[in-house]
Amino acid sequence: MTALLRALLVAAGMAPIIPTTTLAQNTGDPAAGRIVASTLCVQCHRVTAQDTDPNRTPPDFGAVANMPSFTELSMRVFLQTPHGQMPRYQFSPAELDDIIAYLASLRRR
């Protein structure tokens, strides 16, 4: 299944019918993703549990990671699609993998 087809299925709300083994990326370095997030995303988001700044209104990374809609694919699509007031970062493929790996590491098991 191509990446474009997967993205279209997610956008159409059909992600639950796609076998999860097809979507599993399991790539990226969570530590490197934390560095990218702490550099770029921290201006708006709470990136770590130690960040207690109440003035940050977008969801904190822990909340994002624990949303029912969170999957590696949904985050990949979200981070590459302009939305709201989020700056339009052009993440490299490795940065995307790392950020998504960091977010996935924050999921409550």
GIFENGI-V516425 format. One record per run of one state. SS is the DSSP state (A for helix, B for strand, O for the rest). FROM is the first residue (numbers start at 1). LEN is the number of residues. If there is no record, write none. Layout:
ss | from | len
SS | FROM | LEN
SS | FROM | LEN
//
This chain:
ss | from | len
O | 1 | 2
A | 3 | 9
O | 12 | 3
A | 15 | 3
O | 18 | 2
A | 20 | 4
O | 24 | 6
A | 30 | 14
O | 44 | 17
A | 61 | 5
O | 66 | 6
A | 72 | 8
O | 80 | 13
A | 93 | 13
O | 106 | 4
//
